[in-house]
Amino acid sequence: MSNTEKLTKKAIAVQIIAALGASIGGIPNGMLTGWTAPVIPKLQLPNSPIPITETDVVWLESIIWIGCIVGLPLTIFLLNRFGSKVSTLIAAVQNLIAWILIGCATSVEFLYVSQFISGIANNNAFVSTPIYISEIADKRIRGFLGTFTYTTLLTGVIVVYAVAPFVSLTALSLVAELFLVVQLVIFPFMPNSPYYLLVKGKTETARKALKYLRATEDVEQELDEIAVAVERQQSERGRLIDLFVIKSNRKAIIIMTMLNFTQNFSGISVTIMNIHSILEDAVTLSTNTAAILFSLLMLLASLCTSAVIDKVGRKMILGCSSFLTGICLFVIAIYFTLKHSGADVKPYNWILLVSIMMYAISFKFGIGLVPIVMTGEIFSTNIKALGVTLADAMYVLFGLASINLYQFLKQNYGIYVPFYIFGCCCFGAGFFTVFYIPETKGKTLEEIQLLLKSQKQQFSYGLLHSDNAVTDNGGPNEDTR
């Protein structure tokens, strides 16, 4: 399919189905991420089927992060050995095991093991799924499809908040397992990534996959473009050190480091985990009501972004989101500053509620969504598994750091201090976006690599070429350092 040819409705439908097949596991992933919030209070009741202590609570909320870190080498191995499609299926099996353990749990140890496995599974899924979607999607709808990963995650959070308070652990696990069974039945029939197939030398299989995904027999031009991209990118080395010494890789890792830092130091994990205590003097809201409302607003914001991201672009959305989120955080910080100083803020407590809910919208329509789209776009084929996994590791570490920083500053200086810091981080991310992050809207994965290298691009006879990427005899030149 040529770059100017109209994308047919059938091609769009096929790619949506493939992306949904890959990302539907995000629903039980989101349920695993959020189940402790509504379930732990039930387990602390005197008649709890699984009695837990305060120490158990700390471990149940922390061990999932340990699983994420421990699972990093496995994620890299699975991606390099089997590709993003098989890695996504393995993540679904891992999540299925985790939910079975929750459903069959007779002691807290079952829950420990489940949380550890879910950490490994979530790390695997949120590395492999964005890669798969970015590599099977047409560049004109890649941003839209890329948002599915986080949209399904948010859906899972809402499901667990709405269902968990009213059912047993066994019933809750059956709901999650249903989504995973659907994924394991449907997704194996979806095509593999044409990029991965060409890397493995399976040209004919890649051609068939591309024909299916584009719903046309005329795919030779795009297949040639992908082949040129794969050949050039594979000619570059793929060691850990190359993430930092090769210009395009270095810029990609800087961008993802900053985006993952901002995602956590915008205070999202802190707000989700402490939303009831933050809003306790604002209005009369139950924990479940506040959590569901907050999550619903984030889901609505992400759906709106999904619809416009390929028209407006990543850069504009991310920049606006950063500045607006920063403003919301500063309003929250000022409210708590006045409260801490002894001022009577009760007549204005509605401002806190509105700011928190506006924060949910401003965060999720950009900072909370665009990074997962860009994760699958900006790393070269030869270094993608390592780069995306390292970016995921940074996300985990920044998440732990933000939570611990919040608790330390809140206890020693006041709750308003971390919100000022989070607001400053968002404004810093806004300026970083404006002056450093390139726009990837409407570009092929190879065009993005050349953009990161700051190389001139030219197009001839529909095939992608670069002045410095491929020589006249087809051999790769040395990368710009």
N, C-alpha and C positions, 0 to 999 in steps of 0.2 A: 504494500500500500504506500503510495507516494505521500510526501509531507503535505501536499496541497489537496489531496483527495479527501472528500468529505467522509468523516467517520460515520458508518452506518449505524442504525439503531440496533441491528443484530449484533454488531461488533461490540457496541457499548453494553448490551445486555449480557453477552458472553463474558466480558471482562468483569462486570459487576458480580456475576455469579461466582466466577473464580476468586475474586477478592473477598466476597462474603464467605465462601468455603474456607478460605485461609483464616479469616478474622473472626468467625463465629466463636472460636475458642476464647475470644476476649471476654465473652459474657461470663463463663465460669471462672476465668482469670480475675475479672473484676469482683466476682462474688468471693473468691478466695482472699482477695486483697482487703475487702471490707467486712467479712463476716464476723470478725472479732468485736467490732463496735456494738452491734445489737445482741450478739450471743453471750459475750463475757458477763454482762449484768445478770443474765439468766443463770449462768453457771455459778455465780456467786450467791445465789439464793439458798436458803437452808435445805430446801427439797431438791437441790440440783442433782441430776443423774450422774454428773461428773464433777465432784467437788474440786474447787481450785483455790489456791492461795494468792496473795498479792504478788509473790514471786513468780507464780505461774503466769499471771497476767503479763508481767514484764517480758517473760520469755516467749509467750504466745505472740506478742506484738513485735518481737525482735528477731526471732529465729528465721522468719521468712527472708529477712535481709541477709542473714548468714548463708542461707541456701542460695541466694542470688550470687553471692561472691564465690562460694565453693563451686557453683555450676559453670563459672566462666570458661575454664579449660574445656569442659565437655561441650559447651556451645560452639566454641571455635572448631573443635574436632568434627562435630556433626555437620556443620556448615561446609567445611572444606571437603569432607569425605562424601557426604550424601546430598548436599545442596539444600536450598531453603524450603522446598516442598516437603521433603522427607523429615527435615528438622522440625517443621511445623506439626507434622503428624506425630512425631515422637513427643513433642511438648503436650499434645492432646492426650496421649497415653499417660504421660506423667501426671497431668492434672486429674485424669480419671482415677488413677491410683490414690492421689491425695484426697479426692472427695469420697472414695470408697472407705478410706481410713476414718474420715470424719463421721460418715454414716454408721460405721460399725464400732465407733469408739466406746470403750468401756472404762477407760482411764485417761488421765491427762497426757500420758506418754504417747497414746495414739495421736493426739492432737499435735504434740511436738513433732513427731515424724511427718505428719501430714503437712505442717507448715514448712518444714525443711524441704520436702519434696516439691511443694508448690513454689518455693523460692527458686529452685532449679528450673522448674517448668516455666515460670513466668519470665525468667531471664532468657530461656531458650526461645519462647514464643515472641517476645518483644524485640528480639534480634532477627529471627528468621522470617517472621511474617512481613514486616516492612520491606525487607529485601525482596521477598517473593513478589509482593504487590508492585513494587517499583520496576521490577524487571519484566513483568507480564503486561503492564499497562501501556497504552498509547500515551505519548507525551501530552496530548491535549486533555486527558482526563486523569493523569497520574496523581495530581494533587487531590482530586475528589476521592479517588479510590484509596489513596494513602491515609485519609482521615478515618477509614473504617476501623483501624486498629484501636484507636482511642475511643471512638464512638461506641464500639461494642463493649469496651472496658467500662465506660460510664454506665452503659445499660446494665451491666452486671452488678455494679455498685448499687444502682437504684433497685434492682430486683432483690438483692440480699437485704437492703434496708427495709423494703416493703414486706418481704416474706418471712425473714428470720425471726422477728419478734413473736410470731403467731404459730409457728410450727416447730416440730422436733428437729434435732440435728439430722436424723435419718431422712425425714421428708425434704429438708433443705438440700441434702446431698443428692437426692433423686432428681430434683429440679435441675441442679448443675450437671449431673451426669447425662440428662436428656440432651442438652446442648452438645456435649462432647460426643455422644453416640451419633448425633446427626452429622457432626463434622467428620467423624471417622468413617461414616457411610458415604458421604458425598464427596469429600475433598480428594480421596485417592483417584477419582475419575477426572479430576482437573489436570490440565497439561502442566508439564514442568516448565521452568523458566528457560526461554530460548538462550539467554546468556549462559546459564549453567550448562545446557546441552552442548553449546558450541565450545565451551571451555573443555568439556570432556570429549570433544571430537565427534559428536553425534549430529552431524550436519543435517541428515535427512529427517531425524526425529525433531530437530529444532525447526525445520521447515514445516513439518506437519503441525507442530505446536503453534507456530505463528499463523498458519492458515486458519486454525481453529479459533485463535484469539482475535484475529482481525476479520473473521467471517468472509474471507475472500481467498481466491487462488493466487492473486497477484501480490506476492510478498517478497519477491526476489530483491527488490531495491532495499527494503528495510532489513532483510536478512543479510545482504551485503554490508550495509552500514553497521549492523551489530557485529558482523564478523571482523570488519576493519577495527572497530572499537576494542573487541576482545583481543585481537592479535596485538594491537598496540599496548593495551593495558597489561596483557600477560607478559609482554617483553620486558616490562619493568619488574624489578624485584619486589618480593612480598614479605620482607622481614619486618620485625617490630621497629627496628631503627629507621626503616624507610618511611614510617609514618611521620617522622620528624625531619629527615634530611631531604626528602623530595618535596618540592614546592607545593604541588597540588594536594598531596596527602597532608602536609603540614597545615595548610590553610583549612582543609576539611576538619582536622582534629581540633584546631583552634576554635572553629565555628561551633562544633558539637560540644566542646568543653564549656564554652560560654553559654550555649543554649541549655545544656543540662544543669549548669550551675544556676541559671536564672529560673528554670522550672522549679527547683527546690527552694532557692533563696528568694522567691516571690512569696514564700510562706504557705504554699498549698497543702503540703503534708501536715504542717502545724495546724492550719485552720480546720482541715477535715478531722483531725484527731482531737481537737479541742473546741469544736464549734459550739457545744452546749455551754461550756464554761465562759466562752467569749461573749455569748449572747444572753447569759443568765439574767442580767439586769436590764436588758433591752426590751424584751416583750415576753409574754408567757407562751413559750413554745416548748413542746416536749422534745427530747433528744431525737426521737425518730422523725418527728415533723420537720425539725430544722435540717436534719441530715438529708431527708428526701427532697425538700425544697431546694437546698443548695445543690444537690446532685442533678435535679431536674433542670435547673437553670444552666448548669454546665453542659448538660446534654443538648439543650435547645441551642445554646451558643455554638457548640461544635457542629450541629446539623446545619446551622446557617453558614458557618465557615465552609463546610463541605460543598455547599452549593455555589460558592463564589470564589473559592481559592484559585481555580484555574482561569478566572477572569481578572480578578483584582491582583493576584500575585502574592507570593509568600512574604516578600519584603515589606510591602505596605501593611499587610495584616499584622505581621510580627511587630513592626515599629509602633503602630497605633495601640496594639494590645499592651506593649511594654509601658508606654507612657500613661495610658488610662489605668492600668493596674497599679502603677506607682502612685497615682493620684488617690485612688481608693485606699491604699495602704497608709498614706499620709493622713487622710481624714480619720481613719481608724486610730492611728497613733495619737493624733491631736485629741480625739475624744478621751482616750485613756490617760493622756497627760493631764487634761483638765480634771478628770475624775481622781487621779492620784494626788493632785494638788489640793483636793478638798472641795472643789467647786461643785455646785449642785447641777448635775447633768441629767437628772431624771426627766425634765421636760423635753429634753432633746435626744432621748434614747432611741427614738425612731431613726435618727441619723445613723446610728451604729448598725441597725438592722439593714437599712437601705444600702449602706456602704459595703457590708459583707456580701449582700446579694449582687450588687453591682460588681464587686470584686470577682464573684463566681463567673459572671458573664464576660468581663473584660479579660480575665485570665484565660478562660477556656477558648475564646474565639481566636486566640493567637498563640501566646506563650505555651499554653497547655495542649496545643494541637499541631502547630507548624513544625516543631522539632522532630516529631515522629515521621512526618512526611519527608523532611530533608535528610533524615538518617539513612533512608534507603537510596537517596539520590546522589550524595556528594562524595562517596568513597569509590575509588577505582576498583574494578573487578578483582584484580590480583590481591588487593589488600582489604576487600570489603568485609570478610568474616572477622578479621582481626580488628579493623577500625570500628565497626559497629559494636562489637563485643566490648571493646575498650570504652567506647562512649557509654554503653549500658553500665559498665562497672563504675564510671564516674558518676552516673546518675544515682546509683545506689549509695556511694560514699558521700555525695553531696546531700542526699536525703537524710542519712544518719547525722551528718554534721549540722544541718539546719534544725533538726528536732532537738539535738542536745544543746545547741546554742540558744534556742528559744527557752528551754527549761532553765538553763543557767542564768540568762539575763532576766527572765521573769522573776526568779526567786531572789536574785541579788540586787536588781536595780528597778524592776517594775515591768509590767507587761507591755508598756508603750515603747520601750527601747528596741526590742526586736522588730517591731513594726516599722519604725523609722529606718532601720537597717535594710529590711526587705524592700521598702519603698525606694531607697537609694539604689539598690541592686537593679530594680526594674528600670529606673531611669538610665542607669549605666548601660543596660541591655538595649534600650531604645537607641541610644547614640551609637552603640556598637553595630546595631542592625543597619542604621542609616549609612555609616561610613565604611563598613567592612563586609557585610554579608551580600553576596551576589544574588540577583534574581534568577531563579531556576524555572520559572513558569514557562511552559511551552517549549522547553529545550529537551533534546534527547540526553541520555546519560553520558554519551560521549561529548556532546557539546558542553555539558556542565564541567566535565574534566578539563576541557580546553579552556573554558572560562576561568577555572581555578588556576590554570597555568598562565593566564593572561596572554594566551597566544591568539593570533589572528586566525579566523576561520574562513574558509571559502568552500563553496559547494559547486560541484561540477558533475553534470549528467546525473544529478540526484544522489550521488555518493558523497559521503562525508570525507573531507580531506583537511589536513592542517599543514601549514607551512613548515612546522617543526615536528609534526607527529609521524609522518611517513615520507620516506625518501622516494625518489623517482623509481627506484627498482623495488619498492615495496618493503624495504627493510626499515626497522624502527631506528630513529635517532635517539641520542641520549636525552634524558629528561632535563628540563630547565631546573636548575638547583637554586 
